[in-house]
Amino acid sequence: MFVLLLIVSVVLGLVWFFLGSSWMRVRYVDIAGTHRLDTSEVYAIARGQIGIPLLLAGTDELATSIRKYPVVRSVEVERSWPSTLRIEIDERIPVAALPYGRNLRLVDEEGVVVGQQKQAPDGVPVLRVNLD
């Protein structure tokens, strides 16, 4: 009986530690890999995770929300114990600019539009196609 009580106490203690303890809640969001994407936009998405138990943080949902930005090629969201969510973003890099009205659309190597600007960034060629 004593061993059973001890096991139940340990299990309940661990459950409290990981789910109820303020020490194991998300307090920090570490964002890496952003150059074209504004870090504050990513933080605005992740802010909803602040204060919840790290074990219950919605890492998949967070990654899905961040992937919606065209400039994001891939994203990894990991738990870093005891209280940090780490977000690693791999951004698409524009390799060409295509005229579009008075602006240029920037495209990556897969042809995905990653932005629109008035001028092409340094080192990004402007492609002009003559359809005649």
C-alpha positions in Angstrom: 0.0 0.0 0.0 2.8 2.4 0.9 4.6 1.7 -2.5 1.3 2.4 -4.4 0.8 5.6 -2.4 4.4 6.6 -3.2 4.0 6.0 -6.9 0.8 7.9 -7.1 2.4 10.8 -5.2 5.4 10.9 -7.6 3.1 10.8 -10.6 0.9 13.6 -9.3 4.0 15.6 -8.4 5.4 15.2 -11.9 2.0 16.2 -13.5 1.9 19.3 -11.3 5.5 20.1 -12.1 5.1 20.0 -15.8 1.5 21.3 -16.1 0.9 23.4 -13.0 4.2 24.9 -12.0 4.9 28.4 -13.1 8.5 27.4 -13.7 7.6 25.2 -16.6 5.4 27.7 -18.5 6.3 29.5 -21.7 8.0 32.8 -20.7 10.3 33.4 -23.7 10.1 33.1 -27.4 13.4 32.8 -29.3 13.1 33.6 -33.0 16.0 33.0 -35.4 16.5 33.1 -39.1 14.4 36.2 -40.0 15.9 38.6 -42.4 13.0 39.7 -44.7 10.2 38.7 -42.3 9.7 41.1 -39.4 10.4 39.4 -36.1 7.5 41.3 -34.5 5.0 39.6 -36.8 6.3 36.2 -35.8 6.2 37.2 -32.1 2.6 38.4 -32.5 1.7 34.9 -33.6 3.7 33.2 -30.8 2.4 35.6 -28.1 -0.7 33.4 -27.5 1.6 30.7 -26.2 3.1 32.8 -23.4 1.9 31.6 -20.0 0.7 28.1 -20.9 2.6 25.0 -19.8 5.5 24.4 -22.2 4.5 20.8 -22.5 1.1 21.9 -23.9 2.5 24.6 -26.3 1.0 24.2 -29.7 4.2 23.9 -31.7 2.6 22.4 -34.8 -0.2 25.0 -34.9 2.4 27.8 -34.4 4.6 26.4 -37.3 1.5 26.2 -39.5 0.6 29.8 -38.8 4.1 31.0 -39.6 4.3 29.0 -42.8 1.5 31.1 -44.2 3.9 33.9 -44.9 5.2 33.6 -48.6 8.7 34.4 -47.6 8.9 31.3 -45.2 10.3 28.2 -46.9 10.2 26.1 -43.7 9.9 26.6 -39.9 10.7 24.5 -36.9 9.2 25.2 -33.5 10.8 23.4 -30.5 10.4 23.4 -26.8 13.5 24.5 -24.9 13.2 23.6 -21.2 12.2 25.0 -18.9 10.4 28.0 -20.4 11.3 28.9 -24.0 9.8 28.2 -27.4 12.5 28.3 -30.1 11.3 29.2 -33.6 13.8 28.6 -36.4 12.8 30.1 -39.8 14.3 29.3 -43.2 13.4 32.1 -45.5 13.0 32.0 -49.2 15.7 34.1 -51.0 14.7 36.1 -54.1 16.8 35.2 -57.1 14.9 37.3 -59.7 12.6 40.3 -60.0 9.7 40.4 -62.5 8.0 43.7 -63.6 4.5 44.0 -62.3 2.8 47.3 -62.9 5.1 50.0 -61.4 6.6 47.5 -59.0 8.8 44.4 -59.2 7.7 41.0 -57.8 10.6 39.1 -56.2 10.6 35.3 -56.9 12.8 32.6 -55.4 14.4 29.7 -57.2 11.1 27.7 -57.2 9.2 30.7 -58.7 7.4 31.5 -55.5 6.6 35.2 -55.1 8.3 36.3 -51.9 7.6 40.0 -52.0 7.0 43.2 -54.0 9.2 46.3 -54.2 9.9 49.4 -56.3 13.5 48.4 -56.9 15.3 45.1 -57.1 17.6 44.3 -54.2 21.3 44.3 -54.9 22.4 41.3 -56.8 18.8 40.3 -57.9 18.4 40.6 -61.7 15.3 42.1 -63.3 13.9 39.7 -65.9 12.1 41.3 -68.8 10.2 39.1 -71.2 9.2 40.1 -74.7 6.3 38.0 -75.8 6.3 39.3 -79.5 
